[in-house]
Amino acid sequence: MRSILGGVLGTVKRAELHPGTGAGRLHPPRFRQEARRRGPTAGDRVARNRSGGPAVGTNRPRWSGGRRNRMSDPSPLHVSCFGRTVTGKVRTNNEDMLWVGRVGDAEVHAGDGQTDGTTAFPGILLAVADGMGGALAGEVASRLAVETLADEMGRLAQSHAAVPPKHSHYGPIGSAAVLAANARIRSEGEGDASRRGMGTTLTTAWIVGGAAEVFQVGDSRAYLFRDGSLEQLTKDQSLVGKLVEDGILSEEEAERVAGRHIILQALGSEEALESVHRSVALKTGDTLMLCTDGLSGLVRNPALEAELRRGGALDALCARLIGLAEAEGGTDNITVLLARVG
């Protein structure tokens, strides 16, 4: 397997992996972003911003309502959400963070939470982030990511208070919020030497109207459980994920290969960010799941599907899913966020 990985690394424009330091760089032709070996050490670096970034506000405006555009927003659905993050059995600190709440709700804060309501505009925001950067910088990056995302989504929603946007505008709105989070992390890293090089993954689902607008940077995942079957909505933006996508590695080989945690891009990168967006129509009975690789890296999809089939209250289901990862060693922080329609 090492020879296959080495052969592929030889095809990219530049690869500099430094075992023992945790530092790593990879510039594959497709993404042209910095790859990073994630972990708890200070050597795990994300490239520093050279060009700076726009200032991002930190106050979330409270949503004040507004006239609903019935031509652009399908009949709202009812959604119940619950999310939890734990340190796991090996790490001493938790660099994961999550967000769950209605867009623009000033009472919502980062961390474990739940919400219950309709998907009428401005909708419900779910997000998970897996930080990196050494010391406490990873914790800072993941918190900044979800908080800035929520701030920006609230601001953008408020700007559309009079007439909610059409569905075709949801993608640009969500992408702009992700870029704002990226700029905030880069700015904070440049202003504080102890946080320089910090970064984070970010996977978010903006549930609005009749769909979930999913955005991803990194390898935290989004799934859809429907009619007893689990579908992975995102593709890991990682070196190994790219090898699987290109048919060079099988799923089984990918689970054993070294370098599974090298990701191709993250918030905080100095490179141009490519946030992947997917719109997923929802129906009653669906369950969305967002998670970091503390779950998906240890528990295979068939086991996740089997647990979701058992159903039950969302808090109990969330605890059981976390328990699956802990039973496999709990070697990383574990974050699970569930949203059930109906």
C-alpha positions as CSV (number, residue, x, y, z in Angstrom):
1,M,0.0,0.0,0.0
2,R,2.9,2.3,0.8
3,S,4.2,2.0,-2.8
4,I,0.8,2.9,-4.2
5,L,0.6,5.9,-2.1
6,G,4.1,6.9,-3.0
7,G,3.4,6.6,-6.6
8,V,0.4,8.9,-6.4
9,L,2.3,11.4,-4.4
10,G,4.8,11.5,-7.2
11,T,2.2,12.7,-9.6
12,V,1.2,15.8,-7.7
13,K,3.0,19.1,-8.1
14,R,4.6,19.2,-4.6
15,A,4.5,16.9,-1.6
16,E,6.5,17.4,1.5
17,L,5.6,15.1,4.3
18,H,7.7,15.2,7.5
19,P,7.2,12.2,9.7
20,G,7.6,12.9,13.3
21,T,6.7,16.6,13.1
22,G,3.1,16.3,12.1
23,A,3.7,18.9,9.3
24,G,2.6,18.1,5.8
25,R,1.9,19.8,2.5
26,L,0.3,18.5,-0.6
27,H,-0.7,20.4,-3.7
28,P,-2.6,18.0,-6.0
29,P,-3.6,19.2,-9.4
30,R,-7.3,19.2,-8.8
31,F,-7.6,21.1,-5.6
32,R,-4.3,23.1,-5.3
33,Q,-4.9,23.4,-1.6
34,E,-2.7,22.7,1.4
35,A,-3.1,19.2,2.8
36,R,-2.8,18.9,6.5
37,R,-2.1,16.0,8.8
38,R,-4.5,16.6,11.6
39,G,-3.6,16.0,15.2
40,P,-3.1,17.5,18.6
41,T,0.5,18.7,18.2
42,A,1.7,22.2,17.5
43,G,3.4,20.9,14.4
44,D,0.1,20.3,12.7
45,R,0.0,23.5,10.7
46,V,-2.4,25.1,8.3
47,A,-0.9,27.6,5.9
48,R,-0.9,31.2,7.0
49,N,-2.9,33.8,5.1
50,R,-0.7,36.2,3.1
51,S,-3.4,38.5,1.8
52,G,-5.5,39.0,5.0
53,G,-9.2,39.0,4.8
54,P,-12.3,41.1,5.3
55,A,-13.4,41.9,8.8
56,V,-16.3,39.8,10.0
57,G,-18.8,40.9,12.6
58,T,-19.4,38.8,15.7
59,N,-22.9,39.9,16.6
60,R,-25.7,37.8,15.3
61,P,-28.8,39.8,14.5
62,R,-32.0,38.4,16.0
63,W,-34.3,37.3,13.2
64,S,-37.3,39.6,13.1
65,G,-39.5,37.9,10.6
66,G,-40.6,39.4,7.3
67,R,-42.9,38.7,4.4
68,R,-42.5,35.2,3.0
69,N,-42.0,34.6,-0.7
70,R,-44.3,31.6,-1.3
71,M,-43.3,31.3,-4.9
72,S,-39.6,30.6,-3.9
73,D,-40.0,28.7,-0.7
74,P,-41.8,25.3,-0.6
75,S,-44.1,24.5,2.3
76,P,-41.9,24.3,5.4
77,L,-41.2,21.0,7.2
78,H,-41.0,20.3,10.9
79,V,-37.5,19.4,12.1
80,S,-36.2,18.2,15.5
81,C,-32.4,18.5,16.0
82,F,-29.9,17.3,18.7
83,G,-26.1,17.5,18.7
84,R,-23.4,16.4,21.1
85,T,-19.5,16.5,21.1
86,V,-17.2,14.5,23.4
87,T,-13.5,14.3,23.9
88,G,-13.2,10.5,23.3
89,K,-11.1,8.0,25.2
90,V,-7.6,9.1,24.1
91,R,-7.4,12.9,23.6
92,T,-7.2,15.2,26.6
93,N,-8.9,18.2,24.9
94,N,-11.7,18.5,22.5
95,E,-11.0,20.4,19.2
96,D,-14.4,19.6,17.7
97,M,-17.3,22.1,17.8
98,L,-20.9,22.1,16.7
99,W,-23.8,24.5,16.1
100,V,-27.5,23.8,16.1
101,G,-30.2,26.4,16.1
102,R,-32.5,28.6,14.1
103,V,-30.7,31.1,11.9
104,G,-30.3,34.5,13.6
105,D,-31.3,33.3,17.0
106,A,-29.1,35.3,19.4
107,E,-29.9,32.8,22.3
108,V,-28.0,30.0,20.5
109,H,-24.4,29.3,21.4
110,A,-21.7,26.9,20.1
111,G,-21.6,23.4,21.6
112,D,-24.1,20.7,22.6
113,G,-27.6,21.7,21.8
114,Q,-31.0,21.0,20.4
115,T,-33.8,22.8,18.6
116,D,-37.2,22.1,17.3
117,G,-39.2,24.0,14.7
118,T,-40.1,24.6,11.1
119,T,-37.8,25.1,8.1
120,A,-39.5,28.3,7.0
121,F,-37.0,31.0,6.1
122,P,-34.5,31.8,7.5
123,G,-34.4,28.1,8.5
124,I,-32.2,26.0,10.8
125,L,-28.4,25.9,10.8
126,L,-26.4,22.8,11.7
127,A,-22.6,22.6,11.6
128,V,-19.7,20.5,12.8
129,A,-16.1,21.5,12.8
130,D,-12.9,19.6,13.6
131,G,-10.0,21.9,14.5
132,M,-6.3,21.5,14.1
133,G,-3.2,23.6,15.0
134,G,-1.7,22.5,18.2
135,A,-2.0,23.7,21.8
136,L,-5.5,25.2,22.0
137,A,-5.5,26.7,18.5
138,G,-7.6,23.8,17.1
139,E,-10.3,24.5,19.7
140,V,-10.2,28.2,18.8
141,A,-10.5,27.5,15.0
142,S,-13.4,25.2,15.3
143,R,-15.3,27.5,17.5
144,L,-14.6,30.5,15.3
145,A,-15.8,28.6,12.3
146,V,-19.2,27.7,13.6
147,E,-19.7,31.1,15.4
148,T,-18.7,33.1,12.4
149,L,-20.8,31.0,10.1
150,A,-23.8,31.6,12.3
151,D,-23.1,35.3,12.6
152,E,-22.8,35.7,8.8
153,M,-25.9,33.5,8.1
154,G,-27.9,35.7,10.5
155,R,-26.7,38.9,8.9
156,L,-27.5,37.6,5.4
157,A,-30.9,36.4,6.5
158,Q,-31.6,39.8,8.1
159,S,-30.7,41.5,4.8
160,H,-33.4,39.4,3.1
161,A,-36.0,40.1,5.8
162,A,-38.4,41.9,3.5
163,V,-38.5,39.3,0.7
164,P,-36.8,35.9,1.3
165,P,-34.5,34.8,-1.5
166,K,-35.2,32.3,-4.1
167,H,-33.9,28.8,-3.7
168,S,-31.3,29.4,-6.4
169,H,-29.7,32.1,-4.1
170,Y,-29.2,29.7,-1.2
171,G,-26.0,28.3,-2.5
172,P,-24.2,31.7,-2.9
173,I,-25.5,32.8,0.5
174,G,-24.2,29.7,2.3
175,S,-20.9,29.8,0.4
176,A,-20.4,33.4,1.3
177,A,-20.9,32.5,5.0
178,V,-18.3,29.7,4.7
179,L,-15.8,32.2,3.1
180,A,-16.4,34.7,5.9
181,A,-15.5,32.0,8.5
182,N,-12.4,31.2,6.6
183,A,-11.4,34.9,6.5
184,R,-12.0,35.3,10.3
185,I,-9.8,32.3,11.1
186,R,-7.0,33.6,8.9
187,S,-7.3,37.0,10.5
188,E,-7.2,35.7,14.0
189,G,-4.2,33.5,13.2
190,E,-2.2,36.4,11.9
191,G,-3.0,38.6,14.8
192,D,-1.9,36.1,17.5
193,A,1.3,34.1,17.2
194,S,-0.1,31.3,19.5
195,R,-2.9,30.8,16.9
196,R,-0.9,31.1,13.7
197,G,-1.5,28.2,11.4
198,M,-4.7,27.1,13.0
199,G,-7.4,25.6,10.8
200,T,-10.5,23.5,10.9
201,T,-12.9,21.4,8.8
202,L,-16.4,22.6,8.4
203,T,-19.5,20.7,7.3
204,T,-22.9,22.5,7.6
205,A,-26.5,21.9,6.6
206,W,-28.8,24.9,6.2
207,I,-32.3,23.4,6.4
208,V,-34.6,25.9,4.8
209,G,-37.8,25.4,2.8
210,G,-38.0,21.8,1.7
211,A,-34.3,21.1,1.4
212,A,-31.0,20.9,3.2
213,E,-28.2,23.0,1.7
214,V,-25.1,21.1,2.5
215,F,-21.6,22.8,2.4
216,Q,-18.3,21.1,3.1
217,V,-14.7,21.9,3.5
218,G,-12.5,19.1,4.7
219,D,-13.5,15.6,5.7
220,S,-16.3,16.0,8.3
221,R,-19.3,14.2,6.8
222,A,-23.0,14.6,6.1
223,Y,-25.4,11.7,5.7
224,L,-29.0,11.2,4.8
225,F,-30.9,8.3,6.4
226,R,-34.1,7.6,4.4
227,D,-36.5,4.6,4.3
228,G,-34.0,2.4,6.2
229,S,-31.0,3.2,4.0
230,L,-28.0,5.5,4.7
231,E,-26.5,7.7,2.0
232,Q,-23.3,9.6,2.4
233,L,-23.9,13.1,1.0
234,T,-20.4,14.4,1.1
235,K,-17.0,13.2,-0.2
236,D,-14.0,13.3,2.0
237,Q,-11.7,16.1,0.8
238,S,-8.7,14.1,1.9
239,L,-5.7,12.5,0.1
240,V,-7.1,9.0,0.7
241,G,-10.6,10.1,-0.3
242,K,-9.2,11.3,-3.6
243,L,-7.4,8.0,-4.2
244,V,-10.7,6.1,-3.6
245,E,-12.6,8.5,-5.9
246,D,-10.0,7.9,-8.6
247,G,-10.3,4.2,-8.2
248,I,-6.7,3.8,-7.0
249,L,-7.7,2.5,-3.6
250,S,-10.7,0.5,-2.5
251,E,-12.8,1.5,0.5
252,E,-11.3,-1.5,2.4
253,E,-7.7,-0.5,1.5
254,A,-8.4,3.1,2.4
255,E,-9.2,2.0,6.0
256,R,-5.7,0.6,6.4
257,V,-3.5,3.0,4.4
258,A,-1.2,5.5,6.2
259,G,-2.1,9.2,5.8
260,R,-5.8,8.8,6.3
261,H,-5.9,12.1,8.1
262,I,-4.2,14.2,5.4
263,I,-6.9,16.6,4.2
264,L,-6.7,18.6,1.0
265,Q,-8.2,21.9,2.3
266,A,-9.4,23.5,5.5
267,L,-10.7,26.8,6.8
268,G,-7.7,28.9,7.6
269,S,-5.8,28.1,4.4
270,E,-3.9,30.8,2.5
271,E,-5.2,29.1,-0.7
272,A,-8.4,29.9,-2.5
273,L,-11.2,27.8,-0.8
274,E,-13.4,25.4,-2.7
275,S,-16.5,24.9,-0.6
276,V,-18.6,22.0,-2.0
277,H,-22.3,22.7,-2.1
278,R,-25.1,20.2,-2.5
279,S,-28.9,20.7,-2.2
280,V,-30.9,17.8,-0.9
281,A,-34.7,17.7,-1.0
282,L,-36.1,16.5,2.3
283,K,-39.3,14.6,3.2
284,T,-41.0,13.5,6.3
285,G,-39.2,10.6,8.0
286,D,-35.7,11.7,6.8
287,T,-32.8,12.0,9.3
288,L,-29.8,14.1,8.5
289,M,-26.6,13.3,10.3
290,L,-23.4,15.4,10.5
291,C,-20.3,14.1,12.2
292,T,-16.6,14.5,12.5
293,D,-14.2,11.7,11.6
294,G,-14.1,10.7,15.3
295,L,-17.2,8.8,14.3
296,S,-16.9,8.1,10.6
297,G,-13.2,7.2,10.8
298,L,-13.9,4.4,13.3
299,V,-17.4,3.2,12.5
300,R,-18.2,2.0,9.0
301,N,-21.4,3.1,7.2
302,P,-23.3,-0.3,7.6
303,A,-22.9,-0.1,11.3
304,L,-24.1,3.5,11.3
305,E,-27.1,2.5,9.2
306,A,-28.0,-0.3,11.5
307,E,-28.0,2.0,14.5
308,L,-30.1,4.6,12.7
309,R,-32.6,1.9,11.9
310,R,-33.1,1.3,15.6
311,G,-34.4,4.8,15.9
312,G,-35.5,6.2,19.2
313,A,-35.3,9.7,20.8
314,L,-32.6,11.8,19.1
315,D,-30.5,12.3,22.3
316,A,-30.5,8.5,22.9
317,L,-29.6,7.8,19.3
318,C,-26.8,10.3,19.4
319,A,-25.4,8.7,22.6
320,R,-25.5,5.2,21.0
321,L,-23.7,6.5,17.9
322,I,-21.0,8.0,20.1
323,G,-20.8,4.7,22.0
324,L,-20.1,2.9,18.7
325,A,-17.0,5.1,18.2
326,E,-15.9,4.7,21.8
327,A,-16.2,0.9,21.5
328,E,-13.7,1.1,18.7
329,G,-11.2,2.9,20.9
330,G,-12.5,6.5,20.8
331,T,-9.2,7.6,19.5
332,D,-10.4,11.0,18.4
333,N,-12.9,13.7,19.5
334,I,-16.4,12.6,18.5
335,T,-19.2,14.9,17.3
336,V,-22.6,13.8,16.1
337,L,-25.5,16.1,15.0
338,L,-28.9,14.6,14.1
339,A,-31.9,16.3,12.5
340,R,-35.2,14.4,12.0
341,V,-37.9,15.6,9.7
342,G,-41.5,15.2,10.8
